[in-house]
Amino acid sequence: MKFDKPALSLDDQVALLKRRGLNIGDEAEVKHYLKYIGFYRLSGYTLPLSKKNSHNSHDFKDGVSFADVLNLYRFDRELRLLFIDAVERVEVAFRASFSNFMAIKYGPHWFLNKELFRDKSDCEEFAKRICREIGMDEIGKLKPDKSRQVFIDHYYSKYDSPPLPPCWMVAEILSIASWSKAYACLALREDKKHISTEFGLNPEPLQSWIHAICVTRNICAHHARLWNREFTIKPVVAKGHEKHLQQNGRFYAQAYIVNYLLCKASPESTWWSKLENLLNENTFIDRTAMGFPVAEPQVVAR
């Protein structure tokens, strides 16, 4: 089937929404948001506001207004910003615990030791990621035309060997996704166990949870819809956490694991209270659709 849908002008977009039964209100204001947010992007927030079993799945329920759609969009934006705030602190805690343990046990350049990885190609790939971030074509060959962090410049202005900076510098330039992959590729389970114990988990759940958080972080970073999403990368249901992860494909599971890890690194965290406040301020949000239990259990893990 050939795609033949034409692009619609702002006037045509408003007319289409009206035909679908949406109360527009101030047309100039609606056109403003359609222009700077986009019709297609906003359409993702219309799904719960549409009629069920309608001959046209795009028809809106009676009484739905453009303001209702916009409120869902605004809530989702605040939810993403709040989630990223927690992920930032979890990311720093995970890579610091990981890097510090390996550095003390194996030395500051442990990541150059192929014996510490399940396969030497995993070690090589990790080194390549470092090279890309600091401006190298490959180990030992710097790109002079690419800027780097000041501390990276300082390392190479003073040292000739080893060919890459120590792990505590590397920790500041690599993403949580890179550290998540490196953790998954460690050769010794006892090393993974020592790191995971810092977060009160076994290696397999920690590996799964960090991976799930990485994916959700990318969703947030690309400004994609977080609310009302079915997550394809689901955190494993760890022992002792079953009641919180019954619907591990919904947002509540993502919020639970990031809050759990955050509280291990920062016991005084008030992140969950901020999430509660956001939900309480937006009473039109269906919590159960996001996976929140009807009788919500205590989720702050110490």
C-alpha positions in Angstrom: 0.0 0.0 0.0 1.4 3.4 -1.0 1.4 6.2 1.5 -0.5 9.1 0.0 -1.6 11.3 2.9 -1.0 15.0 2.2 0.5 17.4 4.7 -2.2 19.6 6.2 -2.1 23.3 6.8 -2.8 24.6 10.4 -6.3 25.5 9.2 -6.9 22.0 7.9 -5.6 20.5 11.1 -8.0 22.5 13.2 -10.8 21.6 10.8 -9.9 17.9 11.1 -10.0 18.0 14.9 -13.4 19.7 14.8 -14.7 16.9 12.5 -13.5 14.4 15.0 -15.5 16.1 17.8 -12.8 18.0 19.7 -13.9 21.3 21.3 -11.3 23.7 20.0 -12.0 27.0 21.9 -9.5 29.7 20.9 -8.5 28.7 17.4 -5.5 31.1 17.4 -4.1 29.4 20.5 -4.7 25.9 19.2 -2.9 26.8 15.9 0.0 28.1 18.0 0.4 24.8 19.8 0.0 22.8 16.6 2.7 24.9 15.0 5.2 24.6 17.8 4.4 21.1 19.1 3.0 19.4 16.0 -0.2 17.6 15.2 1.3 14.2 15.1 3.1 14.6 18.4 -0.1 15.7 20.2 -2.1 12.9 18.6 -0.4 10.4 20.9 -2.1 12.1 23.8 -5.6 11.8 22.3 -5.9 8.0 22.6 -7.5 7.8 26.0 -9.8 10.6 25.0 -11.1 8.9 22.0 -14.3 6.8 21.8 -14.2 3.1 22.2 -15.7 0.9 19.5 -16.3 3.8 17.2 -16.4 3.3 13.5 -13.7 6.0 13.4 -11.1 5.4 16.1 -10.1 9.0 16.0 -13.5 10.4 17.1 -13.3 12.1 20.5 -15.5 11.4 23.5 -18.2 13.9 24.2 -17.0 17.1 25.9 -13.3 16.6 25.2 -11.5 19.8 24.6 -8.1 20.7 23.2 -7.1 21.8 26.7 -7.6 18.2 27.9 -5.1 17.0 25.3 -2.6 19.8 26.2 -2.9 19.0 29.9 -1.9 15.4 29.2 1.1 16.6 27.1 2.2 19.0 29.8 1.9 16.3 32.5 4.0 13.9 30.4 6.7 16.6 29.9 6.9 17.2 33.7 7.0 13.4 34.3 10.0 13.0 31.9 11.9 15.9 33.6 11.3 14.3 37.0 12.4 10.9 35.8 15.6 12.3 34.3 16.4 14.0 37.6 16.4 10.6 39.4 18.3 8.8 36.6 21.1 11.4 36.7 21.8 10.5 40.3 21.4 6.8 39.8 23.8 7.0 36.8 26.5 8.8 38.9 26.1 6.3 41.7 26.3 3.2 39.5 29.3 4.2 37.5 31.1 5.5 40.6 30.5 2.2 42.5 31.5 0.2 39.4 34.6 2.2 38.6 35.9 2.5 42.1 35.7 -1.2 42.9 37.4 -2.2 39.7 40.1 0.4 40.0 41.0 -0.6 43.6 41.0 -4.3 42.7 42.6 -4.2 39.3 44.1 -0.8 38.8 43.0 2.5 37.3 43.2 1.1 33.7 41.4 -2.2 34.4 39.2 -1.7 31.3 42.3 -2.4 29.1 42.7 -5.9 30.6 40.9 -8.3 28.2 40.9 -11.0 30.9 38.4 -9.1 32.9 35.7 -9.3 30.2 33.8 -12.4 28.9 35.2 -11.9 25.5 38.2 -9.8 24.3 35.9 -8.1 21.8 33.9 -6.7 24.7 37.0 -5.0 26.0 37.9 -3.7 22.6 34.4 -2.3 22.1 34.5 -0.5 25.5 37.9 1.0 24.5 36.5 2.2 21.2 33.7 4.0 22.9 36.2 5.8 25.1 38.2 6.7 22.0 35.2 8.2 20.3 34.3 10.3 23.3 37.8 11.8 23.8 38.4 12.4 20.1 40.6 9.4 19.0 40.3 7.5 15.8 41.8 4.6 17.7 44.0 4.1 20.8 47.1 6.3 20.6 45.8 8.4 17.7 44.3 11.7 18.8 42.2 13.9 16.5 43.7 17.3 16.9 40.7 19.1 15.5 38.2 17.8 18.0 37.8 19.5 21.4 37.9 17.4 24.6 37.3 17.9 28.3 40.0 19.9 30.1 40.9 17.0 32.3 41.4 14.8 29.2 43.7 17.5 27.7 45.6 17.6 31.0 46.1 13.8 31.0 47.6 13.8 27.5 49.7 16.9 28.1 51.4 15.1 31.0 51.3 11.4 30.3 52.3 9.2 27.3 51.2 5.9 28.8 48.8 4.2 29.2 47.1 5.3 26.0 43.8 6.0 27.6 42.9 8.0 30.8 42.2 6.3 34.1 38.7 5.0 34.8 37.7 7.9 37.1 38.2 10.2 34.1 36.5 7.7 31.8 33.5 7.7 34.2 32.9 11.3 33.5 32.7 11.0 29.7 30.8 7.7 29.1 27.1 7.3 29.2 25.2 5.0 31.6 24.5 2.8 28.6 28.2 2.2 28.1 28.7 1.3 31.8 25.6 -0.9 31.7 27.1 -2.9 28.8 30.5 -3.1 30.5 28.9 -4.5 33.6 27.0 -7.1 31.6 30.3 -8.1 29.9 32.4 -8.6 33.1 33.9 -12.1 33.2 33.7 -12.8 36.9 30.3 -13.0 38.7 32.1 -12.2 42.0 33.0 -8.8 40.6 29.5 -8.2 39.5 28.2 -9.4 42.9 30.4 -7.0 44.8 29.0 -4.1 42.8 25.4 -5.2 42.9 25.6 -5.7 46.7 26.2 -2.0 47.1 22.6 -1.6 45.8 21.1 -4.4 47.7 20.6 -6.7 44.7 22.0 -9.7 43.0 23.9 -9.2 39.7 21.1 -10.3 37.4 18.5 -7.9 38.8 20.9 -5.0 38.9 22.0 -5.7 35.3 18.4 -5.8 34.2 17.3 -2.7 36.1 20.2 -0.6 34.9 19.5 -1.7 31.3 15.8 -0.8 31.7 16.6 2.6 33.1 19.0 3.2 30.2 16.3 2.6 27.7 13.7 4.8 29.6 16.4 7.5 29.9 16.7 7.5 26.1 13.0 7.8 25.7 13.1 10.9 27.9 16.1 12.3 26.1 14.3 12.0 22.8 11.2 13.7 24.3 9.1 10.6 23.5 5.9 9.8 25.4 6.5 8.3 28.9 3.0 8.4 30.3 0.7 5.6 29.1 3.5 3.6 27.5 4.0 -0.1 27.4 7.7 -0.6 27.9 9.3 -3.3 25.8 12.5 -3.5 28.0 11.1 -4.7 31.3 13.0 -4.9 34.6 13.3 -8.5 35.9 11.1 -9.3 38.8 13.7 -9.6 41.6 13.1 -11.6 44.8 11.5 -9.4 47.4 10.2 -6.9 44.9 7.4 -9.0 43.4 4.5 -6.9 44.6 5.9 -3.8 43.0 6.8 -5.4 39.6 3.6 -7.3 38.8 3.1 -5.0 35.8 6.7 -4.6 34.9 5.9 -3.2 31.5 4.2 -0.1 32.8 5.6 3.2 34.2 5.1 2.3 37.9 7.7 -0.5 37.6 10.2 2.0 36.0 9.5 4.5 38.8 9.9 1.9 41.4 13.3 0.6 40.3 14.8 4.0 39.8 13.5 5.1 43.2 14.9 2.0 44.8 18.4 2.5 43.4 18.2 6.2 44.2 17.4 5.6 47.8 20.4 3.2 48.1 22.7 6.0 46.9 20.8 8.9 48.6 18.7 7.7 51.6 17.4 11.2 52.2 15.9 11.4 48.7 12.4 12.9 48.4 12.0 12.0 44.8 9.0 9.7 45.3 7.2 12.5 47.2 7.8 14.7 44.2 6.3 12.1 42.0 3.3 11.8 44.3 2.9 15.6 44.2 2.9 15.6 40.4 0.2 13.0 40.3 -1.9 14.7 43.0 -1.7 18.0 41.0 -3.0 16.2 37.9 -6.0 14.4 39.2 -7.2 13.6 35.6 -4.4 11.0 35.3 -5.4 7.4 35.6 -2.8 6.0 37.9 -3.9 2.4 37.4 -3.3 2.7 33.6 0.3 3.6 34.5 0.6 0.4 36.5 0.2 2.0 40.0 -1.5 -0.4 42.4 -5.0 0.5 43.6 -3.9 0.3 47.2 -0.4 1.7 46.6 2.3 0.0 48.7 5.2 1.9 50.3 7.9 2.0 47.6 10.8 3.9 49.3 13.4 1.3 49.9 16.1 2.0 52.5 
